[in-house]
Amino acid sequence: MIRSLCPFCAAAKGLNPRWHSRAASTLQKRRPSRMDLSPNVSRGPPKTSETGQRPVRKSRANSPFGGMNVTEPPRPGYGVKRGVSISEQKRAGGKYGSKEKKEEPKEGMKALKMQRALSSISYEARARVKQTLQDLESFGDFDLLPVIKESVSTQALGGLSEVSPTPIQRLAIPALLGTEDGKHRKKSTEDGAKKAIQHFLLAAETGSGKTLAYILPILDALKRAEKAEAELSRTLAAQKAAVIPASRQLFELPSPPLHDETLTNVARPSTIILLPTSELVAQVGALLKNLSHTIKFKSAMLCTAYTSTVIRSRLFSPQGVDVVVSTPHLLSSITESDPNVLSRVKWLVIDEADSLLDRSFSPITSGIIDRVTPSLQQLVLCSATIPRSLDSYLAKRFPDVRRLVTPNLHAVPRRVQLSVVDIEKVPYQGNRDLACAQTIVEIGKENGEDGEVVSVGGGGKKVLVFVNEREKAAELTGFLRSKGIEATALSRDSDDRAHADVLAEFTGQAIPSSSKLHAPPTSPRSGLDALTSPSPPRPVRGVKVLVMTDLGSRGIDTTLVKHVVLYDVPHTSIDFLHRLGRVGRMGRRGRAVVLVGKGDRRDVVREVREGMFRGSALI
Ligand SMILES: Nc1ncnc2c1ncn2[C@@H]1O[C@H](COP(=O)(O)OP(=O)(O)OP(=O)(O)O)[C@@H](O)[C@H]1O
C-alpha cells in the first residue's frame, strides 16, 4: 500500500520499511513549504519597534544594488546616512545644527530648488499636452511624403517593425510641417514676399527620439521645395518656348551650363544642423546617410575628425549638398573664408541647445544664427533640458518661439534605478577610486537576468563612469586599469579618431577595424580583496568601462549601455539628467550608482532619488 503511494518507491527497492515510512512522513511534512509560497511573503520583514520602519538589509545597503526593488518610496536618508554640511547649517541659521535642521524640508526638492538650474513647467501644461498626443498613433498619421514615412522604419530605425512615434515626434512633426489640427500646409508663395521666420523649441527627455522629430519634417520640406523648384523651371522653360517663334528657336543658342556656384547647391546647403561635439556630428550624420539612400538628398558631415581636404571635398562636391551637419566652431571657421556657405540656408537646427547657447558656445552659435537670418524659414532649437539661462535667452532673443515640450520633460526615464554607495563607510573609508572599482566589479558579476545585450562590440557589460573634472578621467582610468578593469578615458585630450572607435562599442555602431580598447591581460578574478592587494591585478572579465566628463553625457545614443556610475555627484540637476539619460533610452531599463562622500550634496542626491521614484521632474 505504502509502496504504491510513496514517491520514493522507485528508488527505494529493498529499503528498510522503518526508514521508508520515516522518509515518507518527512516528505509529507515538507510538502506545503515546497509547493506554496508563505502567506506572509508580501509583507516583508517586520518593522522595528524603535523606528517603526522596516530594516535595510545590511549586506546590500551600501552596495550598487542596495535598495533596489523596494515597494515604498525611499525615506529620507535611505541608504545614505544623512550628514549636515556646514553650508546647510548656515542656511538653517544654527552653528552646529539644531533639531529642526535634521528634519526633512516640508516641501520636496528644496535643495534642487536652490540650484535654480532648470526652468519650471506647470503640471497643468504637461497634462494638456498629454491629452493632445493621444490621437497620433503611427507615422502614417503625419502629412509626410510617402517615401519619408517608409524610410522611418527601414532606414532610420534599423528595420524595427511596428514603430510608433514618440511624444516629441507626435508634438513636433505636425508643428514643423504646419499641419496641426488637420490644417493643410500652405502652398509656398512665389510673390517674393518673405514669410516671417518660425522659431521652435523642441524639449523632451533624454533618449526620446528628438533627432527624428526635427529631421523628418525638414527633409519633407526640402524635398517639396526641390519639387516645386523643378516644376517652376519647367514652367519657365515652357513659357519661354511659347514666346519665341519656332523659326527663331533654330538659331537660339542653348543656355550655358550653370557655372555660377551661387545658383547651385554646391557648398550652399539649405539645411544646417549644429551639434556640440564631433561624436554627435558623426551620430546624426550616420542617420542622415541612411535616410539619404531612399529619400535622395546629399548630406555632408563636417568635424575635426576629418582632414581639411575631406571637409572641402564634401562641402564643395560637384553634386551639391543639401544638409550640412557640423560643430559651430568648424562651420564658423569655414565661413570666414567662404561666407556664401550660409547664403541659402532655410532650415537651421541647433541641437543640444542647452549646450550650444550656454556662455561658452553662445557667441559663435548666435553669430551663425545672425548670418543665416536673411534666407531663414525655420529655426529649430532642440534640447533635453531647459536651463533658466536658455529660457531667458529665448525670451530676449526669440520672444515668439513656439515651445513644444513633452509631459515628462526634466524627469529621469522611469525604468532607471539610482542607488547610492557611501564611500565613507567600510570597506572604502573615503577611497572613492576603490569604491568605483568595486562597484564596477559588482556590476560585472551581476548576471544578465533581464536579457542584457552583451554581444555587440566584443561582449561584456558596458559601463559609463562620469567624473566632474577632465583631469580625473585619465587618472581614474589609470587606477581602474591597475585593478584589471578594461577602462578607457574619453575626454577632449584624446583624439577624435580614438573617440569614434571607442564610442562605437557603446553605441552599437559598426566598429572601425582600428578599434581597440585598452585591454588588460586575461585571467579570472575575485572581489574586493583583489582590488586592495598589492600583487599584479587579475583582469575583471565581462565589463568594459568608459570614463568621461560632461562631454560624453550630451546626446550620445548609448543604447547598449545599462549601467552608469556617477563617480562625483553632478554639480546640477541638468548634469544629473544628461548623465542618467545615457541609460533607460527609449523605454529600456538602466541602473545608475552614485558615489557620495564627505563633501557631497547628499540632500541633492536624496531629492533626485525621491523625484525619480515618483517619476516627477527634477525641477
Ligand atoms: N519612434 C521611435 N521608435 C523607436 N525608437 C526610436 C523612435 N525614434 C527614435 N528612436 C530611437 O531612439 C534612440 C534615441 O533617439 P535620439 O538620439 O534621437 O534621442 P534624443 O531624444 O535626441 O536623446 P538625447 O536627449 O540624449 O540627445 C535612437 O536609437 C533612435 O533610433
The ligand as an SDF file (V2000), in Angstrom:
LIG
                    3D

 31 33  0  0  0  0  0  0  0  0999 V2000
    9.6530   56.2430  -32.8620 N   0  0  0  0  0  0  0  0  0  0  0  0
   10.6860   55.5400  -32.4430 C   0  0  0  0  0  0  0  0  0  0  0  0
   10.5390   54.2540  -32.0660 N   0  0  0  0  0  0  0  0  0  0  0  0
   11.5900   53.5220  -31.6200 C   0  0  0  0  0  0  0  0  0  0  0  0
   12.8500   54.0010  -31.5000 N   0  0  0  0  0  0  0  0  0  0  0  0
   13.0600   55.2830  -31.8490 C   0  0  0  0  0  0  0  0  0  0  0  0
   11.9990   56.1180  -32.3400 C   0  0  0  0  0  0  0  0  0  0  0  0
   12.5160   57.3410  -32.5940 N   0  0  0  0  0  0  0  0  0  0  0  0
   13.8340   57.2820  -32.2920 C   0  0  0  0  0  0  0  0  0  0  0  0
   14.1680   56.0470  -31.8560 N   0  0  0  0  0  0  0  0  0  0  0  0
   15.4930   55.5880  -31.3760 C   0  0  0  0  0  0  0  0  0  0  0  0
   15.6590   56.1160  -30.0720 O   0  0  0  0  0  0  0  0  0  0  0  0
   17.0310   56.3560  -29.7880 C   0  0  0  0  0  0  0  0  0  0  0  0
   17.2190   57.7350  -29.1860 C   0  0  0  0  0  0  0  0  0  0  0  0
   16.9250   58.7220  -30.1440 O   0  0  0  0  0  0  0  0  0  0  0  0
   17.6400   60.1520  -30.1180 P   0  0  0  0  0  0  0  0  0  0  0  0
   19.1210   60.0030  -30.0740 O   0  0  0  0  0  0  0  0  0  0  0  0
   17.0610   60.9580  -31.2050 O   0  0  0  0  0  0  0  0  0  0  0  0
   17.1520   60.6720  -28.6960 O   0  0  0  0  0  0  0  0  0  0  0  0
   17.2840   62.1260  -28.0990 P   0  0  0  0  0  0  0  0  0  0  0  0
   15.9530   62.4710  -27.5540 O   0  0  0  0  0  0  0  0  0  0  0  0
   17.8930   63.0550  -29.0850 O   0  0  0  0  0  0  0  0  0  0  0  0
   18.2940   61.8520  -26.8920 O   0  0  0  0  0  0  0  0  0  0  0  0
   19.3030   62.9030  -26.1590 P   0  0  0  0  0  0  0  0  0  0  0  0
   18.4720   63.8380  -25.3690 O   0  0  0  0  0  0  0  0  0  0  0  0
   20.1300   62.0210  -25.2920 O   0  0  0  0  0  0  0  0  0  0  0  0
   20.0610   63.5910  -27.2300 O   0  0  0  0  0  0  0  0  0  0  0  0
   17.7630   56.1680  -31.1080 C   0  0  0  0  0  0  0  0  0  0  0  0
   18.4210   54.9210  -31.0480 O   0  0  0  0  0  0  0  0  0  0  0  0
   16.6610   56.1430  -32.1520 C   0  0  0  0  0  0  0  0  0  0  0  0
   16.9830   55.3080  -33.2340 O   0  0  0  0  0  0  0  0  0  0  0  0
  1  2  1  0
  2  3  1  0
  2  7  2  0
  3  4  2  0
  4  5  1  0
  5  6  2  0
  6  7  1  0
  6 10  1  0
  7  8  1  0
  8  9  2  0
  9 10  1  0
 10 11  1  0
 11 12  1  0
 11 30  1  0
 12 13  1  0
 13 14  1  0
 13 28  1  0
 14 15  1  0
 15 16  1  0
 16 17  2  0
 16 18  1  0
 16 19  1  0
 19 20  1  0
 20 21  2  0
 20 22  1  0
 20 23  1  0
 23 24  1  0
 24 25  2  0
 24 26  1  0
 24 27  1  0
 28 29  1  0
 28 30  1  0
 30 31  1  0
M  END
$$$$
